[in-house]
């Protein structure tokens, strides 16, 4: 977890932050489903979804910079969809002197819009809800305990991996290595291998420590506070995905 993320979740307190975690997780799942079901060839439901998401981000005082950094993960998908207007068949349209497939353009637009909205929605949730509370929300929604446990281990172990990586980087720099140059890729590959071995060994040590403390394959309950939320809390949390669902239904009716 980065320092910026810690600051985002620790120094800001809004009504969005105070919502029960299970309500926010359920709202995210419903919103993502509504966005995924927007029909092909219709654009205006995405605009509605973007306005709804922006309103929640503003209410939760989520910084635009935080959201933009989260969009980096979808760059490989964007590079892929750029091929679709050239590779898809069917009718073509002229765009800046290029003959592009109309169906390919709509497909590329739909994939980009859906991926962007889903990534931003996830970023808003992570900015307004600490990771342990997200796991609590999944647990209260009766998600499989094994999946919740795996997610909890992944979140906790990520910091361990980052610490190991920083130590390797510090050791390289202390020995006069400069990882900025292309011809040092061989050294970087060796460091990646060493990092994998260290992470595997650290995982074994952590597992042995857990067994020594009585771990029997199931995580203890992570419930924090009341396990139920008031009907008003559910209504507030589900207002956004309900509006997104209505926009999707309206879009499918006119598609």
C-alpha positions in Angstrom: 0.0 0.0 0.0 1.5 3.3 -1.1 1.9 6.4 1.1 -0.5 8.3 -1.1 -3.1 5.5 -0.6 -2.6 5.6 3.2 -3.1 9.3 3.2 -6.2 9.0 1.0 -7.8 6.6 3.4 -6.5 7.9 6.7 -6.8 11.7 6.4 -10.2 12.0 4.7 -13.5 11.2 6.4 -16.7 11.6 4.5 -20.1 10.0 4.3 -18.8 7.6 1.7 -16.0 6.5 4.0 -18.5 5.8 6.8 -20.7 3.6 4.8 -20.7 -0.1 5.8 -18.1 -2.0 3.8 -20.5 -4.7 2.6 -22.8 -2.0 1.2 -19.9 -0.5 -0.8 -18.7 -3.8 -2.1 -22.2 -4.8 -3.2 -22.6 -1.4 -4.9 -19.4 -1.9 -6.8 -20.4 -5.3 -8.0 -23.8 -4.1 -9.2 -22.2 -1.0 -10.9 -19.7 -3.1 -12.7 -22.4 -5.5 -13.8 -24.5 -2.7 -15.1 -21.6 -1.2 -17.0 -20.7 -4.6 -18.5 -24.2 -5.1 -19.8 -24.4 -1.8 -21.7 -25.3 -2.8 -25.3 -23.1 -2.5 -28.3 -23.6 0.6 -30.4 -25.0 2.8 -27.6 -22.8 5.5 -26.0 -25.0 7.6 -23.7 -25.3 5.1 -20.9 -21.5 5.4 -20.4 -21.9 9.1 -20.0 -24.5 8.6 -17.3 -22.3 6.0 -15.5 -19.4 8.5 -15.7 -21.4 11.2 -14.1 -22.6 8.9 -11.3 -19.1 7.7 -10.6 -17.7 11.3 -10.6 -20.4 12.3 -8.1 -19.3 9.6 -5.7 -15.6 10.4 -6.2 -16.4 14.1 -5.4 -18.5 13.1 -2.4 -15.6 10.9 -1.2 -13.0 13.6 -1.9 -11.0 11.2 -4.0 -8.2 13.1 -5.8 -8.1 13.0 -9.6 -4.4 12.2 -9.5 -5.1 9.0 -7.5 -7.7 7.9 -10.1 -5.4 8.7 -13.0 -2.6 6.5 -11.5 -5.0 3.6 -11.3 -5.7 3.8 -15.0 -2.2 2.7 -15.8 -3.3 -0.9 -15.4 -5.5 -0.7 -18.5 -2.9 0.5 -20.9 -2.2 -3.0 -22.3 -6.0 -3.4 -23.0 -6.1 0.0 -24.8 -3.1 -0.9 -27.0 -5.0 -4.1 -27.9 -8.3 -2.4 -28.8 -6.5 0.0 -31.1 -6.1 -2.8 -33.6 -9.8 -3.5 -33.8 -10.8 -0.6 -36.1 -8.2 -1.8 -38.6 -8.8 -5.6 -38.2 -12.6 -5.8 -38.0 -14.7 -6.2 -41.2 -18.0 -4.7 -42.3 -18.8 -1.1 -43.2 -16.0 1.4 -43.0 -15.9 5.1 -42.2 -13.3 7.7 -43.0 -11.5 9.0 -39.9 -8.6 11.5 -40.6 -8.0 9.9 -44.0 -8.1 6.3 -42.7 -10.8 3.8 -43.6 -11.7 2.2 -40.3 -14.3 -0.4 -39.6 -17.5 1.0 -38.0 -18.1 -2.2 -36.0 -14.4 -2.2 -34.9 -14.7 1.4 -33.7 -17.8 0.7 -31.7 -16.2 -2.4 -30.2 -13.0 -0.6 -29.3 -15.0 2.3 -27.8 -17.2 -0.2 -25.7 -14.2 -2.1 -24.4 -12.3 1.1 -23.5 -15.4 2.7 -21.8 -16.2 -0.4 -19.8 -12.7 -1.0 -18.7 -12.1 2.6 -17.7 -15.3 2.9 -15.7 -14.7 -0.4 -13.9 -11.1 0.5 -13.0 -12.2 3.9 -11.8 -15.0 2.4 -9.7 -12.6 0.0 -8.1 -10.2 2.9 -7.4 -12.9 4.9 -5.7 -13.7 1.9 -3.5 -10.1 1.4 -2.6 -9.6 5.1 -1.9 -12.6 5.3 0.5 -12.3 1.8 2.1 -9.2 0.3 3.7 -8.2 -3.1 2.4 -9.2 -5.0 5.6 -12.6 -3.4 5.5 -13.1 -4.6 1.9 -12.3 -8.1 3.0 -14.8 -7.7 5.8 -17.4 -6.6 3.3 -16.8 -9.7 1.2 -17.1 -11.8 4.3 -20.4 -10.2 5.3 -21.7 -10.8 1.8 -21.0 -14.5 2.3 -18.2 -14.7 -0.3 -16.3 -18.0 -0.1 -14.0 -17.9 2.9 -11.2 -19.5 0.9 -11.3 -16.6 -1.6 -11.4 -14.0 1.1 -8.4 -15.7 2.9 -6.4 -15.8 -0.4 -7.2 -12.1 -1.0 -6.1 -11.2 2.5 -2.9 -13.1 2.1 -2.2 -11.4 -1.2 -2.7 -8.0 0.2 -0.5 -8.6 3.2 2.2 -10.4 1.2 2.4 -7.7 -1.4 4.2 -5.4 1.0 6.7 -8.1 1.8 7.5 -8.5 -1.9 7.9 -4.8 -2.3 10.3 -4.7 0.7 12.4 -7.5 -0.8 12.5 -5.6 -4.1 13.6 -2.4 -2.5 16.4 -4.2 -0.7 17.6 -5.8 -3.9 17.5 -2.4 -5.6 19.5 -0.8 -2.8 22.1 -3.6 -3.0 22.5 -3.1 -6.7 22.9 0.7 -6.4 25.4 0.2 -3.5 27.5 -1.9 -5.8 27.6 0.8 -8.5 24.9 -0.7 -10.8 22.7 1.7 -12.6 19.4 -0.1 -13.7 18.5 2.6 -16.2 20.5 1.3 -19.1 19.3 -1.4 -21.5 22.5 -3.4 -21.5 22.0 -4.1 -17.8 18.8 -6.1 -18.5 20.7 -9.3 -17.7 21.4 -8.1 -14.2 17.8 -7.1 -13.8 16.7 -10.6 -14.9 19.0 -12.1 -12.3 17.5 -9.9 -9.6 14.0 -11.0 -10.7 15.0 -14.6 -10.2 16.6 -13.8 -6.8 13.4 -12.0 -5.9 11.3 -15.0 -6.8 13.4 -17.3 -4.7 13.4 -15.0 -1.7 9.6 -14.6 -1.9 9.2 -18.4 -2.0 11.4 -18.8 1.0 9.7 -16.0 2.9 6.3 -17.6 2.1 7.5 -20.9 3.6 8.7 -19.2 6.7 5.4 -17.3 7.1 3.5 -20.6 6.6 5.5 -22.4 9.3 5.0 -19.5 11.7 1.2 -19.6 11.0 1.2 -23.4 11.7 3.1 -22.8 14.9 0.4 -20.4 16.0 -2.4 -22.8 15.4 -3.4 -22.1 11.8 -5.6 -25.0 10.5 -6.4 -23.8 7.0 -9.1 -21.3 7.8 -8.7 -17.7 8.5 -10.3 -16.3 11.7 -13.3 -14.1 11.4 -12.4 -10.6 10.4 -15.7 -9.0 11.4 -15.4 -5.4 12.5 -18.3 -3.8 14.4 -21.8 -4.6 13.4 -22.3 -7.2 10.7 -25.6 -5.7 9.5 -26.3 -2.3 8.0 -29.4 -0.2 8.3 -31.9 -0.1 5.4 -31.0 3.6 4.9 -27.4 2.7 4.5 -28.2 0.1 1.9 -30.4 2.6 0.1 -27.7 5.2 -0.1 -25.1 2.8 -1.3 -27.2 1.2 -3.9 -28.6 4.4 -5.3 -25.7 4.8 -7.8 -25.7 1.2 -9.2 -29.5 1.4 -9.4 -29.3 4.5 -11.6 -26.6 2.7 -13.7 -28.9 -0.3 -14.1 -31.8 1.9 -15.2 -29.5 3.6 -17.8 -28.4 0.1 -19.1 -32.0 -1.1 -19.4 -33.0 2.1 -21.2 -30.0 1.7 -23.5 -30.9 -1.9 -24.3 -34.5 -0.9 -25.0 -33.4 1.6 -27.7 -30.5 -0.4 -29.1 
